[in-house]
Amino acid sequence: MGRGLLRFDLPVAAEVAGLTGPATSIHRLVGRPPVESTATVIDTADHRLLSWGLELSRVAETGRWTLRAAGWEPLLNAERTMPQAEDDIPQEFAGLLVPFRRGGILGPSLEVASVRRRFTLTDESGRPFGDLTDERVRIGHHPGQLRAFRCVTLQTPDELEPDIRDAVVAAFAAAGGTRVKNLPTLATRLGLTSHADRGARLSARTPIEDFVSAHLQARWRGLLRADLAVRTTGRDDAELRAGVRLLRQELAALGPLLTADWLGSARRLLDAALADPRTLQNTERWLRILDLLADGVAEPPLLPHVAGRITGPVLAQEIEAVVRTMRDQCRTLDPYSDDVRWVQAHEVANRAWALSTLSCDVFGKPARRLRKRLTAIATALHRTVRPEPSSLARDLHDLTATEIFEAGRAYERAMLSVDYAREQFLREWPLLWDNLRARVIRPRVPHQRAPLTEAVVP
């Protein structure tokens, strides 16, 4: 791609005057024959592909299929066209789109007709020094307001001089054009990229609904990328399972804010998925997990007394409560406490850590400092939890007496290491708590500017 690249959105009927002349160094535009095409965009009835910035289409003139996936690189190409024409969706495309359509039925959704005109830029001596592409697009079978749009791309081998570039931009601006860094996708123009967009920046004043929806959407996107990594590279589903475990941990952190029915269904679904030895993305349960996230993003499952509040005080209150619970559990532990109590302490420390991680977007540095202290506690408590006996069990059949003896010693060392870790944690707990308590974020209502009142003139 050339170094000099300018992109513009332009009114469909606009005439760009002043593009040629000494100011722009463009003496003439030499036109080439226009190229017309009509494509049918394939999607579900509720535009599940377009909402993630994916555009699957078939060109009527050639029968070839194109998949545009800007924003999903390098797992997917920004644009890829199958070399041969096929009546049905190519299997390679169909497989990649499974996690995005989530069982939805694909069919004709939009009809897009475009006329692309190309021009060669020439200087006063008639030498070509760049290209201009003017594309006008009309959309059919769409109930929205947008029916047509136009985009122009000007490209030169080298960067334009600042004064020449400014003159070109001014010429398009005079015609109502807007310079853009990247041309919007079809989905963006239709307002169907709610999932692909990053969304608004979170703060303590963000409504709690937006906070929960944003984090569920971020986890949804992460799981989709992990799914694509499996499909495109042939790797195992370890990364995908790690994402599911993280989702479960985050839901546990947000548990007191969420409705019991939704949270219970989510836990059962995630636990069953993690316990299933089959490749996760090949199970029907995987699509149900994605449906769960889609529902949670569209309508966050918040309890009635939480809904409508702002995020800062809600999160700070939850952080303070979970840290208090962790403190009460940890300071009553002793070397003879049963395994269940150590497991409970570890679980509540993990929940505090996850909640502090989720709060980083809201509280910034204070939350990161808190997370650092909680990481030390959660890590230390992790070593105090005895592993499941099944994870240490070995088949002693056909082992020699020496191998059986070594297996027994390994089991004993594993058990003793837990006892040593518990003793060490009890010795370190007072210092761990002293380092933590100064970092706990206290609930408070974000400062609100007082409304202006009219002065009373005596």
Sequence and secondary structure as in RCSB ss.txt:
>XXXX:A:sequence
MGRGLLRFDLPVAAEVAGLTGPATSIHRLVGRPPVESTATVIDTADHRLLSWGLELSRVAETGRWTLRAAGWEPL
LNAERTMPQAEDDIPQEFAGLLVPFRRGGILGPSLEVASVRRRFTLTDESGRPFGDLTDERVRIGHHPGQLRAFR
CVTLQTPDELEPDIRDAVVAAFAAAGGTRVKNLPTLATRLGLTSHADRGARLSARTPIEDFVSAHLQARWRGLLR
ADLAVRTTGRDDAELRAGVRLLRQELAALGPLLTADWLGSARRLLDAALADPRTLQNTERWLRILDLLADGVAEP
PLLPHVAGRITGPVLAQEIEAVVRTMRDQCRTLDPYSDDVRWVQAHEVANRAWALSTLSCDVFGKPARRLRKRLT
AIATALHRTVRPEPSSLARDLHDLTATEIFEAGRAYERAMLSVDYAREQFLREWPLLWDNLRARVIRPRVPHQRA
PLTEAVVP
>XXXX:A:secstr
  SEEEEEE  TT    SSSBTTTTB EEEE   EEEEEEEEE TT TTGGGT EEEEETTT  EEEE TTSTTT
S SEEE SS  SS  HHHHHHHHHHHTT   EEEEEEEEEEEEEEEE TTS EEEEEEEEEEEEES  SS  EEE
EEEEEESS   HHHHHHHHHHHHHTT EEESS   HHHHTT  TTTS      TTSBHHHHHHHHHHHHHHHHHH
HHHHHHHH   SHHHHHHHHHHHHHHHHHGGGB HHHHHHHHHHHHHHHH  S GGGSHHHHHHHHHHHHHHHS 
 B TTTTT BHHHHHHHHHHHHHHHHHHHHHT  TT  HHHHHHHHHHHHHHHHHHHHTHHHH HHHHHHHHHHH
HHHHHHHTTS   HHHH    TT  HHHHHHHHHHHHHHHHHHHHHHHHHHHHHHHHHHHHHTT           
        
